[in-house]
Amino acid sequence: MLAFAISQERSILTINRDDFIRLHRRDSNHFGIIVCTNNRNWEQFAGRIDEAVTAEEPLQGKLIRVVCPVT
């Protein structure tokens, strides 16, 4: 999946945090990896992702972590 995203010059958004953090540590030559904790409040989830991505643009070579707020 990461190889395909790189070939398309796209970022990855995933809740598969462990594997993609490991891939980033192995090679940061990608167009951005956004790893998230699972959050079923979709509106809040989308807002947190948008905030994190906007604050970090451009995404190339970056690993961005978006975590569900503690309630």
C-alpha positions in Angstrom: 0.0 0.0 0.0 2.8 2.5 0.8 4.6 1.7 -2.4 1.4 2.4 -4.4 0.9 5.7 -2.5 4.5 6.7 -3.2 4.0 5.9 -6.9 0.9 8.1 -7.0 2.6 10.8 -4.8 -0.1 10.4 -2.2 -0.2 10.4 1.6 -1.5 7.5 3.7 -4.1 7.8 6.4 -4.4 4.7 8.6 -5.3 3.3 12.0 -2.7 0.6 11.4 -0.3 2.6 13.5 2.4 0.0 14.4 3.1 -1.2 10.9 3.2 2.3 9.3 5.3 3.8 12.1 7.8 1.0 11.5 7.7 1.6 7.7 8.3 5.4 8.3 11.3 4.6 10.6 12.7 2.3 8.0 12.4 4.9 5.2 11.0 8.4 5.3 11.0 8.8 1.5 7.2 9.0 1.2 4.5 11.7 0.8 3.3 11.6 4.3 1.9 9.0 6.7 -0.9 10.0 9.1 -1.5 7.4 11.8 -4.6 7.6 14.0 -6.2 6.0 17.0 -9.6 4.7 16.3 -12.3 7.3 17.0 -15.9 6.6 16.3 -16.9 10.2 16.6 -16.4 10.8 12.9 -16.9 14.5 12.9 -14.4 15.0 15.7 -12.1 12.5 14.0 -12.2 14.4 10.7 -11.6 17.7 12.4 -8.6 16.4 14.3 -7.1 15.0 11.1 -7.7 18.2 9.2 -6.0 20.3 12.0 -3.0 18.0 12.2 -2.5 17.9 8.4 -3.0 21.6 7.9 -0.4 22.3 10.7 2.2 20.1 9.1 1.9 20.8 5.4 3.8 19.9 3.3 3.5 16.3 4.4 6.4 14.8 2.4 8.6 12.6 4.6 6.5 13.3 7.7 4.8 10.9 10.2 1.8 12.6 11.8 0.1 11.1 14.8 -3.6 11.9 15.5 -4.9 10.6 18.8 -8.4 10.3 20.1 -8.9 12.8 23.0 -9.1 11.3 26.5 -12.6 11.6 27.9 
